[in-house]
Structures are given as C-alpha cells and as structure tokens.
C-alpha cells in the first residue's frame, strides 16, 4: 500500500464550499480518516459531507453549522470534535468574507467591523480553541508534533490591493491574520504545535468565475503572470503540504500561492 502524507483527524471551518470544500477533499485524498466540517451554511455543509462520504467510504465525517462570530459555538465545535474523534491533528481556518467595496471616507462603522469580526476575530476564536485542544494532546514527535494549524489569509495580507478595489477592511483583516499566525507560531512552536498561513491569489470560486465570465477580472488576470485564476485544488494541495510532516520545520510562514501576482 502506498504511503500517505497525512493521518488522523482534521477540522475545517468554511468547509462547505470553495477553498474549504477543496481542502476537505484534499485532506481525505491524502490520508485523513476523520473529518469535522464546520460552516455557517447548514445545507451546503451537509451536501459536502455526503459527497465526501460517497467518494471516500471509509471516511468519518462530522458536519456542524458554525458562525465563527460566536465564541461559545466555536469552543463547542472543537469540544465535540475531540469528544468524537479523540484528537485534532490538522485544523484549517478558512471561513471568511470579502466585504463590500467602498473607500474609507464613504464607509460606515459596520463596513469595517463586519469584515474584521469574521476574517480576523473569527480566526482568532478558532485558533484559540484549537490551541487549547492541541495543548492537551500527546506530542507525536518532531515530524507530527501535537498538530498543525493553517490559517487562510490572502496575498492581500502581504501587499495592498490596487486602489480601485476599495477593500481596505478585507486587506487589513488578512494582514491581521498573518500577524496572528506569526505571533502564535512563536508562542506554540516549542510545544509541538505548528501554525502557518497560506496566502492565495485569485481563485476560481463560483463568485470569481462569474466575474471572469462578465469580463470583470480581465485586469486582475492580466496582472497575474500565469494569466489565469487558480483552481481551488491548487490551493488545497498547498494546504495539504503545510499540514503534512513534509513541512515539519515550517512555523509562522505566510505561503504565497498567487500565480506570481505579488512578484510584479
């Protein structure tokens, strides 16, 4: 039997669609046997769960409706995952929103707080609960440790978006995710917990595909040296790598997967 990259249990927020859904399939493909999927959409998370079990009959899946703005619900979802599966080996925090497109002077308080509460505070709530659980687990050695956490940031967590996009709250939130990742990576690496971030460029989600079909993404695609959007599987493959023992000396990294966009 061929060796697998991963083993054990994974927990994913925003797991119903897009990058989260692709990550669930990628982790299962590469060896994860127990999977907890959390998403605000109950219907979509159930559909994703059923599709996973159909493709991977031996996979155990726990699907949970979760709003990452609710710290009690976040804590409970982690507790339920550990109660059912025993431990968490990989946690991937994907849940996030884009927010609107307004200049700062035209924005209201809610335009800022709604994005930050999900994209940054939501990741912090999840990471806090995950770290608490991982700290109680057995350390399996230098290659596996107590577990791995991957936060989905954005290339706009490292660079500014073009001025015409007017997405200051989104860009700020993703910069914050990288700061959170780096700070906690330093704090918990000595305890055998690896925390890293992934920074995708433009990804072929349903929303961006529709925008591309309308011609609204022409400038962004032109600015990407590879000349296209990423497939969701290309992002999930990078997440699988970061979750695996192949990345056992990575901590506090912000891995760019942007088709060369930020190199311009």
RORO-124636 format. One record per residue: y, z, x of N, C-alpha, C, CB in turn; residue in three letters. Coordinates in steps of 0.001 Angstrom, whole numbers, plus 500000, padded with zeros to 6 digits. Glycine has a CB too. Layout:
! residues N
YZXYZXYZXYZXALA
...
***
This chain:
! residues 264
498804500000500847500000500000500000501247500000500882500005501230499042UNK
502231499166500518503457499073501302504246500371501191504315497877500837UNK
504883500741502298505705501946502297506939501735501426506115502329503734UNK
507426502799500819508630502730500013509763503469500706508383503308498617UNK
510988503038500441512148503663501059512423505046500496513362502792500881UNK
512153505219499208512573506421498513511398507132497862513614506084497473UNK
511628508377497528510637509142496775511346510251496014509542509728497715UNK
510664510773495006511207511920494293512029511555493080512033512725495209UNK
513123512318492888513922512274491665515344511830491956513931513638490985UNK
515881511000491065517277510581491161518015510913489873517376509074491463UNK
519304511160490002520200511464488885521387510518488996520663512979488895UNK
521712509812487897522790508820487923523722509038486743522221507384487900UNK
525029509131487002525993509103485910526476507664485742527193510077486182UNK
526923507331484528527324505953484259526160505001484388528435505533485194UNK
524963505498484041523739504751484300523361503723483260522640505682484440UNK
524188503540482230523797502668481117524081501198481364524501503095479873UNK
525055500899482220525456499502482387526038499278483774526477499098481311UNK
526296498019484085526970497663485323526274498167486572528352498181485298UNK
527055498727487487526522499218488754525519500345488531527656499698489658UNK
525786501219487569524873502321487299523505501846486857525453503224486253UNK
523485500878485966522208500328485485521460499640486625522447499328484322UNK
522174498828487394521537498142488522521000499149489534522533497185489203UNK
521715500252489729521265501283490661519985501936490167522353502342490860UNK
519904502184488872518681502771488310517479501873488598518832502992486784UNK
517627500588488369516532499655488633516243499562490131516867498263488072UNK
517286499596490958517089499521492401516362500732492953518414499372493094UNK
516718501915492483516050503130492945514585503149492510516776504374492412UNK
514337502718491276512949502662490796512138501640491593512910502312489291UNK
512730500517491888512056499463492660511629499969494030512973498244492819UNK
512448500833494617512197501271495996511564502652496089513482501268496768UNK
510986503153494988510125504322495124510447505543494316510109504706496470UNK
511640505620493714511945506787492878510981506816491696513430506755492381UNK
510389507974491440509393508112490371509911508866489153508175508811490902UNK
511001509612489335511572510402488251513077510157488232511247511926488421UNK
513599509823487059514979509360486982515689509984485786515029507829486891UNK
516824510614486043517677511145484982518902510252484866518086512629485264UNK
519084509667483690520204508769483444521187509432482496519718507423482869UNK
522450509503482888523476510114482056524599509113481838524015511417482700UNK
525058509032480592526137508095480271526789508536478972525604506628480158UNK
528048508177478789528750508551477562528239507776476360530242508325477722UNK
527639506587476603527115505763475516525648506093475255527275504267475846UNK
525387506750474138524010507139473802523127505919473580523995508024472552UNK
523621504932472839522814503745472532522477502964473793523551502841471541UNK
523447502769474667523215501989475883522283502701476853524532501691476570UNK
522403504032476924521545504760477854520099504746477376522034506202478020UNK
519891504786476074518532504701475537517940503324475806518526504998474026UNK
518750502282475635518268500914475879517908500715477344519329499883475456UNK
518738501226478235518446501121479666517187501891480021519625501635480495UNK
517034503065479449515845503881479683514577503152479264515956505203478935UNK
514610502540478091513434501815477606513131500603478486513643501370476153UNK
514164499912478937513960498749479808513350499165481140515288498015480046UNK
513776500296481662513222500805482918511749501160482772514007502028483389UNK
511414501861481696510029502270481489509122501063481232509938503254480318UNK
509679500022480637508906498803480406508594498094481721509665497859479467UNK
509576498041482616509380497352483893508597498207484891510728496966484491UNK
508771499531484818508092500448485747507325501482484921509123501152486721UNK
506131501151484474505372502020483548505116503432484068504055501383483236UNK
505055503610485387504803504935485929506054505784486088504128504811487241UNK
507199505235485751508467505936485938508718506929484802509624504930486027UNK
509078508158485172509505509148484182511026509076484063509036510597484579UNK
511512508930482836512952508797482627513437509823481613513304507375482157UNK
514496510514481979515189511423481072516578510828480819515280512892481670UNK
516894510498479578518207509929479263519054510975478560518070508659478383UNK
520312511066478979521214512101478466522583511518478184521331513265479459UNK
523138511846477035524521511480476755525425512473477476524811511465475214UNK
526405511962478206527230512842479032528655512324479126526632512981480431UNK
529595513208478902531010512958479144531393513777480371531901513332477887UNK
531734513102481470531992513810482725533285514613482691532040512828483868UNK
534037514531481599535221515374481442534858516789481013536170514758480430UNK
533612516994480632533135518284480117532272518959481183532327518098478788UNK
532829519959481875532096520563482982530843521285482519532987521524483729UNK
530888521842481320529692522521480810528563521523480587530007523267479497UNK
528903520353480041527890519322479811527351518790481135528473518171478975UNK
528222518659482124527777518213483449526787519212484036528985518032484401UNK
527156520480484025526268521517484561524921521528483835526933522897484451UNK
524977521387482509523746521406481720522856520215482050524072521414480231UNK
523454519049482277522646517861482593521907518019483912523529516616482646UNK
522548518655484889521890518923486172520792519963485985522917519405487230UNK
521090521012485248520085522056484999518856521481484297520689523192484153UNK
519065520615483320517943520020482594517129519095483491518449519251481376UNK
517808518378484385517100517501485313516194518303486231518090516680486138UNK
516729519390486795515935520224487698514802520909486938516826521275488389UNK
515082521341485731514052522007484924512880521070484650514648522505483595UNK
513179519798484350512099518858484034511402518338485279512641517693483235UNK
512187518004486317511613517294487459511445518138488724512464516122487777UNK
511976519344488735511762520230489878512842520224490924510512519886490518UNK
513429519056491201514486518946492193515208517611492005513913519073493635UNK
516296517437492735517032516176492752517108515718494203518470516329492117UNK
516586514544494479516607514006495839517790513073496078515314513269496124UNK
518215512367495014519325511430495113520207511599493888518820509963495241UNK
521508511725494091522470511758492985523511510672493228523149513171492855UNK
523744509852492210524714508762492331525741508916491212524010507355492266UNK
526984509113491593528060509337490634528830508038490424529009510464491118UNK
528503507352489333529056506027489054530129506068487970527947505078488642UNK
530028506980487025530893506976485839532367506868486219530663508242485012UNK
533053505928485593534473505738485864535075504721484906534688505292487309UNK
536405504663484906537120503700484077538177502997484907537760504388482857UNK
538632501861484405539680501121485100541072501596484731539555499655484804UNK
541241501991483480542572502358483021543391501122482694543285503200484072UNK
544616501332482308545483500207481953546216499645483153546482500631480905UNK
547052498659482882547862498039483931549335498194483568547488496531484116UNK
549953499208484147551374499471483935552002499904485245551588500549482846UNK
553245499544485443553971500077486583554205501572486355555322499320486796UNK
554419502299487422554586503751487299555771504111486407554770504379488681UNK
556867503383486522558043503727485715557830503452484228559254502952486207UNK
556847502603483899556549502291482498555381503104481958556250500813482349UNK
554841503995482781553646504754482404553998506078481739552781505010483627UNK
553065506534480903553160507860480306552215508808481040552829507812478787UNK
552394510092480798551536511101481434550057510804481201551876512500480904UNK
549706510418479988548314510160479630547726508997480423548203509875478143UNK
548520508025480797548025506889481576547472507353482925549147505856481789UNK
548089508372483470547649508951484750546483509922484549548821509677485442UNK
546659510889483661545676511963483532544333511475483007546208513038482623UNK
544324510468482130543056509988481584542184509362482661543308508981480472UNK
542799508614483582542042508000484671541588509045485676542880506930485370UNK
542486509938486048542147510943487049541078511903486546543386511717487452UNK
541093512213485250540144513177484704538717512655484761540511513520483274UNK
538554511348484609537210510759484680536865510354486108537106509539483750UNK
537735509583486741537397508970488035537364509943489204538373507891488342UNK
538216510939489176538254511895490290537716513266489885539683512037490811UNK
538301513862488875537820515181488450536381515107487942538733515758487356UNK
536028514002487281534655513824486808533657513778487953534545512557485987UNK
534011513073489023533138513032490199533042514417490825533657512008491234UNK
534174515125490890534144516484491451533248517399490621535567517067491524UNK
533344517319489289532487518156488435531014517874488699532808517919486949UNK
530693516592488796529297516210489036528847516654490421529117514690488886UNK
529681516413491422529297516780492783529143518292492928530329516260493784UNK
529999519035492277529883520500492330528524520949491786531030521168491524UNK
528139520420490617526864520801490012525691520335490864526749520223488601UNK
525816519145491425524732518605492260524550519427493531525013517139492624UNK
525648519769494176525568520561495403524932521918495129526962520744496018UNK
525326522552494017524731523844493665523215523740493539525330524366492355UNK
522756522650492906521311522459492735520635522161494066521034521323491744UNK
521235521289494859520630520885496128520552522048497117521422519737496741UNK
521531522941497074521530524083497988520341525012497742522830524862497850UNK
519788524982496539518651525837496204517311525195496553518682526177494733UNK
517345523937496960516113523201497214515626523359498648516315521742496906UNK
514363523064498831513783523043500173514384521913500991512255522896500105UNK
514676522200502248515114521169503188513868520491503747516001521776504342UNK
513739519185503516512530518458503886512569517859505283512284517375502902UNK
513579518215506077513636517729507449514837516840507688512376516982507789UNK
515007516395508929516240515696509294516387514342508607516293515505510787UNK
515303513716508189515423512403507555515679512491506049514168511598507808UNK
515119513499505385515311513652503944516302514758503589513985513934503282UNK
516289515852504355517181516963504085516936517585502727518602516513504184UNK
517992518133502158517907518710500809518200517665499729518885519887500673UNK
518801516545500136519113515494499182520353514732499596519298516074497796UNK
520622513653498862521723512754499180522573512510497942521195511424499740UNK
523894512518498118524836512223497041525648510998497436525769513444496749UNK
525744510035496520526556508849496749527580508737495634525677507571496827UNK
528844508702496006529934508548495043530420507100495046531104509518495371UNK
530552506524493865531044505150493782532573505184493738530460504413492523UNK
533173504742494820534632504637494906535007503176494652535169505132496312UNK
535735502561495550536177501180495405536820500767496712537167501011494205UNK
536886499454496952537670499007498103539124499467497945537596497457498253UNK
539554499684496667540894500189496435540986501698496628541346499822495049UNK
539935502298497148540007503653497649540409503678499111538685504353497460UNK
540416502499499738540773502379501156542029501548501387539627501770501920UNK
542317500651500448543501499806500543544245499868499210543120498332500908UNK
545461499362499185546216499287497937545908497975497230547736499417498201UNK
545904498019495917545763496792495133547059495993495223545411497112493647UNK
546982494682495041548214493885495006549181494424493960547895492409494715UNK
550474494304494231551492494890493361551412494369491933552865494617493921UNK
551010493111491772550981492542490423549905493174489533550753491046490505UNK
548949493900490119547884494510489318548337495763488576546712494852490204UNK
549272496507489136549804497709488470548694498693488085550595497309487216UNK
547852499077489050546745500004488780546849501241489680545379499298488992UNK
548048501802489768548262502960490640547344504138490312549700503407490547UNK
547131504524489045546213505643488777544790505361489266546187505946487282UNK
544288504149489036542937503796489479542847503868491005542550502379488981UNK
543793503240491685543784503235493153543873504658493696544949502384493700UNK
544732505467493106544878506855493549543593507642493328546037507532492815UNK
542958507424492181541724508155491892540625507806492886541252507858490470UNK
540534506549493261539477506135494189539767506597495610539312504617494161UNK
541044506656496005541381507297497277540948508764497242542907507182497569UNK
541159509408496099540760510803495957539262511003496066541239511336494645UNK
538479510072495513537017510158495609536580510124497071536347509004494824UNK
537222509285497859536860509215499278537253510504499997537536508002499951UNK
538407511069499660538794512353500244537828513464499865540198512725499808UNK
537423513495498613536440514470498141535119514300498888536218514325496622UNK
534701513062499030533443512759499722533479513256501158533163511251499697UNK
534546512928501868534643513311503279534712514828503446535870512662503920UNK
535497515489502601535649516941502730534331517668502502536696517451501746UNK
533628517304501421532365517985501139531245517536502072531956517744499698UNK
531335516323502587530329515881503566530343516782504792530580514416503985UNK
531544517131505241531674518028506392531137519418506056533146518120506842UNK
531426519869504844531032521226504460529525521378504315531703521611503164UNK
528847520309503814527440520474503448526450519747504353527245520008502060UNK
526934518934505278526018518295506227525192519318507010526801517417507196UNK
525775520451507436524955521437508149523839522029507298525827522548508656UNK
523932521876505983522916522414505079521887521364504662523579522992503846UNK
521944520194505287520960519159504983521284518341503742519624519782504817UNK
522556518325503328522990517516502184523917516425502702523707518394501094UNK
523523515190502474524347514045502904525184513558501726523455512882503460UNK
526497513429501946527408512941500912528181511753501477528383514071500431UNK
528090510622500787528758509397501217529360508693500006527771508460501962UNK
530222507732500275530825506934499207530568505455499474532350507214499095UNK
530491504692498405530401503242498500531666502660497885529114502695497787UNK
532177501609498504533453501020498110533257499553497755534499501170499237UNK
532859499264496517532631497871496126533937497105495975531847497812494825UNK
533814495782496174534900494884495818534734494466494373534938493651496749UNK
535061493222494086534944492722492716533482492415492396535820491459492517UNK
533015493021491316531605492947490951531456492248489603530975494360490904UNK
530406491479489457530175490699488245529652491589487117529186489557488524UNK
530514492456486650530230493211485433530558492307484248531053494557485376UNK
530085492644483049530406491801481890531905491577481708529840492422480635UNK
532708492628481942534149492521481770534762491545482770534796493890481912UNK
534386491666484030534942490774485045534399489356484913534645491312486435UNK
533179489212484422532645487875484203533445487145483122531161487948483811UNK
533795487867482063534625487254481015535992486870481565534788488216479820UNK
536564487748482411537858487445483017537757486225483928538377488656483805UNK
536633486127484647536411484976485523536305483692484714535143485176486365UNK
535586483751483616535418482575482765536757482090482198534451482888481622UNK
537692483027481990539018482664481483539933482172482595539657483854480780UNK
539506482314483841540341481929484970541246483038485456541163480751484608UNK
541083484254484903541959485366485262541656485955486633541855486442484227UNK
540497485615487200540113486172488504540261485160489636538679486670488453UNK
540888484040489366540969482964490368541602483440491667541766481786489815UNK
542714484194491570543409484643492777542565485650493556544765485263492413UNK
541891486562492830541076487571493497539870486939494198540607488622492487UNK
539247485973493550538113485278494168538574484480495378537422484349493152UNK
539743483855495266540299483102496398540576484028497582541594482375495980UNK
540946485272497297541254486239498362540009486887498952542171487316497829UNK
538858486630498359537586487155498872536939486094499749536629487570497706UNK
536788486331501061536247485304501941534938484681501479536051485874503278UNK
534077485447500829532822484879500336533021484016499099531840485985500028UNK
534202484077498500534547483164497426533824483381496112534300481811497867UNK
533426484628495840532704484916494593532757486402494307531234484436494673UNK
532289486775493098532088488184492756530739488642493286532177488406491220UNK
530611489933493522529307490490493903528409490597492679529473491877494570UNK
527119490397492875526144490731491848525975492254491841524772490000492101UNK
525710492826490685525532494282490632524397494733491544525258494737489192UNK
523379493898491696522245494252492551522655494359494020521130493221492397UNK
523689493618494422524134493702495814524772495069496093525137492565496130UNK
525403495648495092525958496989495259524836498024495215527015497286494166UNK
523905497855494290522812498833494185521939498816495433521953498549492943UNK
521769497666496063520990497604497307521633498458498396520859496147497789UNK
522959498424498481523653499241499475523508500724499140525146498851499552UNK
523519501052497855523321502440497440521913502911497792523572502594495930UNK
520921502058497566519544502394497942519467502710499438518579501230497586UNK
520103501883500249520111502131501695520717503489502018520884501029502423UNK
521880503797501437522546505068501733521739506259501253523922505099501101UNK
520969506064500180520140507155499654518890507389500476519752506869498229UNK
518506506422501278517214506444501969517283507125503329516701505038502141UNK
516120507459503898516083508018505251516619507063506314514674508406505598UNK
516756505771505993517339504829506951518799505166507246517230503397506421UNK
519442505909506341520839506299506522520957507792506828521658505950505272UNK
519943508357507457519871509812507620520952510396508523518536510182508166UNK
521654509562509296522741510083510136524107509680509589522589509582511578UNK
524145509267508329525409508930507668525868510108506818525258507653506795UNK
527088510559507052527700511616506239529206511401506259527322513054506770UNK
529817511407505086531262511216504999531706509785505175531935512052506011UNK
530775508845505039531120507431505192531674506860503896529897506626505638UNK
532508505839504040533003505065502892532617503616503174534589505233502679UNK
531469503228502659530867501934502998531461500817502159529351501979502806UNK
532098499856502802532697498718502119531654497659501812533818498123502957UNK
531627497210500575530765496092500163531669495194499314529450496586499347UNK
532513494416499980533616493727499270533736492240499584534919494390499603UNK
532689491678500179532728490244500470533804489847501475532942489484499202UNK
534307490820502223535316490544503233536760490664502756535103489192503762UNK
536945491049501489538293491086500910539264491923501739538235491634499496UNK
538828493144502100539742494059502787539952493707504252539225495464502684UNK
539198492726504768539372492290506156540509491305506298538096491670506677UNK
541014490795505171542127489836505227543397490489505765542394489246503836UNK
***
